[in-house]
Amino acid sequence: MSQEESQTSPVAIVTGGSRGIGKAIVSALCENGFHVVFSYNANHSAASELVESVQKAGQGSAEAVKANAASAEEALRLVEETHKKHGRVDVLVNNAGITKDGLVIRMKDDDWQNVLDTNLTGMFYTSRAAAKIMMKQRTGRIINISSVVGVYGNAGQVNYSASKAGIIGLTKSLAKELGSRNITVNCIAPGFIETDMTGEVNTEAMLKQIPLSRLGRPEDIAKAVAFLVTSGEYITGQVLHIDGGLAF
């Protein structure tokens, strides 16, 4: 899609979009006619493959931008360059996240800080940059990806759980700040989803906790994102649990 064509389409930014949940979100938004600018930190080949697959599908369009979610400068560059190139930012999906699990008594300072910097502080950076643009547009959608462990906690994940709980507070506060400008801000809290991050977890033990008796798929989260950005104009400040019944 040419630059002129992309300017006629709604524009979405997805952080951490090259794999897992992020990849599914990029694909779902493209299927709904968006031009999607997604960031990746290290896996250039996976990012390139996703752009190619979107082009082959012939629905929407995508471009990949290398950016570290934990960097204030790179987060600002991602948002501002997208706006400069395409003239608008309609949707921001804050998905980028990492884990560095361990018991609190053994957790290193860097493992705590890196997870908070990437998962929570990085979300603040991109949200701040996008909010300035959306406020001038007087419209926008921000969706933040949290986790069930941000609500209920999880042993061995004090850093990850704290970051995901912080996302919920950030979401609710942003929704109150930005609502008067027709900007909705919502949060999705996935349960156990089949991704690289859950690949080494005891699946049998997890399934016993899930009423629907299966792990979630990245597409389950992506469908909810697509709903919120296309039909959620009167939904804001909410935490949507997508976990097969795990959290109720």
N, C-alpha and C positions, 0 to 999 in steps of 0.2 A: 504494500500500500504506500502510495506517495505521501509526502508531507501534507500536500493540499487535501488529499482524501482523509488522512488521519485527523485533520483539524475539523472535519465535519462529523466525526465520531466522538462519542464520549470518551474521556481519557481516564484511565485508572493507573495507579502506582501500586505495585505489590512488592513488599520487601521479602527477601529470602524466597524467591519464586522459582528457583531452578529445579527443585526436587520436592518429593513428599506432598504435604498439604499445600504448600505454595504453588507447586506445579499444577495441581488440580484446580486451584483458584484461578490461576492465569488462564488455563484452558476454558474454564466455565465462563469467565468474563468475556473472553474472545468469542465464545459461542453466542453470547448475548450482544455482540456487536461493538464491544469496546476495543479501543486501541490500548494495549497494556504495556506499560514500561515496568519491567521487573528487575530487581537487583539480585546480584549474587556476589559472594565473597571470594570463592576459590575455584569452583568447578565450572570453568569456561566451556568445556565440551558439552556438559549437560545443558547449560544455558543456550548454547548454539543449537543443540538438537531440539530444544523446546520451541525456539523461534521458527525453525524449519518445519516442525510438525504443525504449527499453527498456520503457516503459509500454505502447506499442502492441504489442510482442512478447508481452506477458503472461507473461513468465518473469522471476522475481526482481524486483528494484527497484533504483533508483539515485537518488542525490542528489549535487549538485555543490556544492563549497565552494571559494571563492576563497582560495588560500593560496600564499605564496611558499615554495618548497622550501628556499631558502637562509636563511630566517629561523627562528631558534630559537623565537621566540615564536609564529609562525604554525604551525610544525610541531607544537608542543605543543598549541596550540589545536585543530588538526585532529584529533589523536588523542584528547585529553581530552573534547572536545565530542561526538565520535562515541560514546565510551564512556558519557558521561553520558546521552545521548539514547537509546541502544539497549541499554545494560546489558552490552555485551560487545564485544570486538575479537578475532575469530578468526583473521583473516588480514591481514597487511600486505604489500603489493607496492610496493616502492620502485622506481618507474619514471622519475620526473622527471629530465630531463637536458637540457643545452644543449651546443652546440659554438661555439667561436670559434677557428677554425683559422688557422694561420700558422706559418711557419718560426720556429724558436726565436730566431734572431738578430734577428728583427723583432717578436717577440711583446711586446705591452705587458703591463705588470704587471697591469692590470685584467682583461685577457683571460685571463691565467693564473688569477688569483684567483677571478673570477666562475664559471669552469667548475669549479674545485675546490669552491667554496662550494655550488654547486647540486648537482653530481653526487655528491659524496662527503660533505661535511660535513652537507648536508641529510639525507642518508640516515642518518647517525649520529643526528641530532636525532629523526627519526621512529622509528627503531629503539629508541632509549633510552626514549622515551615509551611505545611499544607494549610493550616488554619488561616494564616495571613492571606493566602490566595483565595480560599473559599469564602472568607468574610467579604472580600471585595466582590466576588461573584454573587454573593448572597444565596449560595446553594452549595451542597457538598455532602458526601457520605464518608465517614471514617469507621472502619471496622478493625478491632483489635483482637488478635488471637491470644487467648489466655489458656487455661487448662483446668481440668477438674481438681488437680492438686493445689491450685490457687485458692480453692474453696475449702477443701478438706485436709490439705497437707499430705505429706508422704514421707515416711522414714527414709533417710538417706538422700533427701532432696531439699534440704533447708534453703539452699540458694535458689534453686529452680522454683520451689513453692512460693518463696517470698517475692520473687520477680513476677510470677503469675498473679499473685494476690494484689500486688501493686498495680498491675494492669487494670484490674477491676476498679480500683479506686480512681485511677487516672481517667478511665472511660466515663464513670459517673460524673466526675467533676467537669470534664470537657463537655459532656452533654448539656450540663447546666449553663456553662459559659457560652456555648455556640448556638444553642437552640433558637435564639431570637434572630439569627441570620439564616435560618432555614438549613442548618447543618445538623445532621443526625450523627450520633456517635454511639456505637454499640459494641458489644463484646461477645465473642463466641468462646465457650469453654469446652473444648473437645475432651472426650474420655480417652480410652486406649485405642489408638488409631494405628493401623498397619503402616508403619514407616520405618526408616532406618533407625530412628530414635527408640523404637520399641522392639527392634529386631532381636535383642539379646535378653529380653525380659521373659519370665516364666509365663508363657501364654496360658497354660492349663489353669494356673492359679488365678489369672485375671478373669478368665471366662466364668469361673464360679461366682464372681462378684457382679456379673452383668446379666440383668434379667433377659435381655434379648439373645444371650448366649453366643455372641460373636463379637469380634473386634470391629471397630469402625473402619471405614475406608476413607482415604483422602477426599474422594468425591462426595461423601456425606457432608463434609465441612464446606466444600466448594459450593454445593447446592444452596446451603444456608446463606453464604456470602452473596450469591447471585440473587436470592430472594430479597435480602436486605437492601441491596443497591437498586433493584428494579421495582420492588413493590413495598418497601418499608418506609415510606415517606412519613408515617405517623408513629414510628417506633424509634425511641431514643433512650439512652441511659440504661439499656437492658443487658442482662447476661443470659445468653442463649446456651443452655446445656445440650450438647450433642454427644451422648455417651451411652446409648442403649439402655438407659434407666439406671445407670450406676449411681447417680447422685441424689435420687429422690428419696 
